[in-house]
Amino acid sequence: GKIAIDYAWIQHGVIVVTVENPPYAGMVPDANEPVESLLAGILGGVFSHFSGEDLNCLQTDCRQCGAEVDRFVIGLSPRIEKVSEM
């Protein structure tokens, strides 16, 4: 797929990544919750490696659930927990 990285939220401690045509698109038709947990883990691991911090990644939008794109938020655990609550 095609990845776009948005640093507009970096001052809030998160990076937003959108993915067009993710690897598992279409494998789970009509999902009720985000389905790209493996890709979220990969993104979290890659960004953790290059930042030197232990970062987590949360999928916030999912095409299989009706969103326009697959969107992921990457940041430290406390930031990701706040995003998850929203």
C-alpha positions in Angstrom: 0.0 0.0 0.0 0.8 3.7 -0.1 1.8 5.3 3.2 1.5 9.0 4.1 3.0 10.3 7.3 1.4 13.4 8.9 3.5 15.3 11.4 0.9 18.0 12.1 0.2 16.5 15.5 3.8 16.0 16.6 3.5 18.9 19.1 0.8 16.8 20.9 3.1 13.7 20.9 1.6 11.7 18.1 2.2 11.0 14.4 -0.7 10.1 12.1 -0.2 7.6 9.3 -2.7 6.9 6.6 -2.4 3.8 4.4 -4.1 3.3 1.0 -4.6 -0.3 0.0 -3.3 -1.9 3.2 -2.0 -5.5 3.1 -5.1 -7.2 4.5 -7.7 -5.0 2.8 -10.7 -7.0 1.8 -9.9 -10.1 3.9 -12.5 -9.2 6.6 -15.6 -7.9 4.8 -18.1 -5.7 6.7 -15.9 -5.4 9.9 -17.3 -3.6 12.9 -13.9 -2.7 14.3 -10.4 -2.0 12.9 -8.8 -5.0 11.3 -5.2 -4.0 10.6 -3.8 -4.9 14.0 -0.8 -6.6 12.4 0.0 -3.5 10.4 -0.4 -1.3 13.5 2.2 -3.5 15.3 4.6 -3.2 12.4 4.2 0.6 12.2 4.7 0.9 16.0 7.8 -1.3 15.8 9.3 0.6 12.9 8.8 4.0 14.5 10.0 2.7 17.8 13.2 1.5 16.2 14.0 4.8 14.5 12.9 7.0 17.4 14.7 5.1 20.1 11.4 5.2 22.2 8.9 2.5 22.9 6.0 3.7 20.8 2.5 2.2 20.3 0.3 2.4 17.3 -3.5 2.4 17.3 -5.7 2.1 14.2 -8.4 4.8 14.4 -10.1 4.5 11.0 -10.6 1.4 8.9 -11.8 1.1 5.3 -13.4 -2.2 6.1 -15.6 -0.4 8.6 -16.6 2.3 6.1 -13.9 5.0 6.5 -12.2 6.6 3.5 -8.7 5.4 4.5 -7.0 3.3 7.1 -5.5 5.7 9.7 -3.1 5.0 12.5 -1.9 7.1 15.4 1.6 6.5 16.7 3.0 7.7 20.0 4.0 6.9 23.6 1.5 4.7 25.5 -0.1 7.4 27.6 -0.9 9.5 24.4 -2.3 6.4 22.6 -4.5 5.6 25.6 -6.0 9.1 25.4 -6.6 8.6 21.7 -8.2 5.2 22.3 -10.6 6.7 24.9 -11.7 9.3 22.3 
